Amino acid sequence: MNTKVNQYQNRNRNRNQNRIDRICEAVSAWLDNEDGLLKRARDRTIAEGLFRPHDVDHMLGQIRQTVTRQTLTGWLERVCKEGGTQGSRAGSQHQSDSRKPANAQKADNTQHDAHPIDGSTRPKTLCLHAGNLPMVGLQDIIAVLLAGSIYYGKLSRNDPWLPDSLLQIIRQRMPDQAGRWSTRMEELEGIKAGRVLFAGSEASVDAVIRWVHELKLATETARFLPRTARLSMAWLTEEDFKADEAVQKEEHPPEQDISTSKAGRPKKTGAAGNAQSSAGGSQPASEGELYKQLVEAMLRYDGKGCRSVAVVISAREWSDCAGPLMDALEAWLRDHPPGSDEKPGVRYWKNYLRAVDKEVYETGGHLITSEPDLMGKEGVICWLKGDEKEVARLAGHFGSQLQSVYVTRRMLMELSDKRKSSPINAEHPAGGSHRTGPINTEYSVGGSYHTGSINAEKSVAGNHRTGPINTEYSAAGSHHAGSINAEHPVSGSPGIDEPRHATIRFEPLDQAQSPPIDWRPDGTDVLRWLLFG
């Protein structure tokens, strides 16, 4: 019996590695411009004004670094090892109605039919890709292939050429897993996928699911994974600023510090609308690494992604940080010209802030303000003074719209050090619910620290989550280092798996716009979801 089990495991391991090799070969060939596909796609994307060259090149460089045999092997092995511990919920039928969206899409020629394959041998997965960032759907494509599913895709008209060029190469090397893709959902009618991945607003979820069922793009029992997060926050402590200043002093002695305003920097506008010097506080106007990382997190991809920082919770007032941050912004905009002068609504909020006698900083089509009432508005970045309690409060405010909270690596290390204590092996009451088992890596906002992982069941509002919890932070008051490998079903929405509400995922600030391939949109590991549901 053991021999047969070992033989099966070896065959499965070999199949997985073969699949990983083919994925990596396809991605490498694409990045190396095989058949000129990538160059043509990149040129057309830029020529049509879909994305700026530096953002496209940043994403391509990120793909080259993160999609490797080592990273894909590690991702798959981790998911297979942990998958059995994840809570799951069987998908159920979703009743749709006859309504269709008013904004039916126009046809274009970005459509490909599948090679003849035996559809009964592999599950089908449909990906409805967003188009807010170049190649934003890459992780879903990779995850579907890694899971052994047949990929079907609805490409965004805002980003059709880059994913199409990659999928053409994938078809050459993985014809058994390359289904159809198009910019029109109608061209995919009748595929009847068992899994559907898509991104959008919370308000659009039901309409998308109805449309998918009307076109018979999914089976009646298909399971859906919508991602609705739309922004991230950064949390900076006083120790972060002091550490950054200490490095700056070492690299730039006092006699070399530059404290004067630079021409052309982003403008500070008062109530009268007059441009003033943006240097603020007593900090030297030379940006440190902390500010550079923060600006990248704010403005990369024009701030459009869910990983983009829209709110900064800082131990210091905005006026104390304006000078060095504006210098960092100026340097960024010099090397990364914005796509437009102002975002929709930015002009309105600028005039509003002037009218109520609030200071506002204009930079690259964005506004930076300390006015909390504008949190979450498009094109507005809010700088608020606060601590961990404010972080927890805002996590509850944004709920599932919040993707991540970024902290410095120093802060991550500090939290890890504070959590080094003996494992708690007893029952731990939490607001009427209970958790049992070893708790190793939990950080409580209330002030108690634990280290390790939570391997016990946790009751949440009548539902259950099970599995290891490593690096997550609950707005209810506890923070865990790692990830929650379980589902939190949404009551009243059969067949839909939605990430937990008011849960914070802490990530390093310097990876805000350069995440690993296995990062978790909305807190969900898409590969684990595909494999274990």
Disulfide bonds with the S-S distance in Angstrom:
none
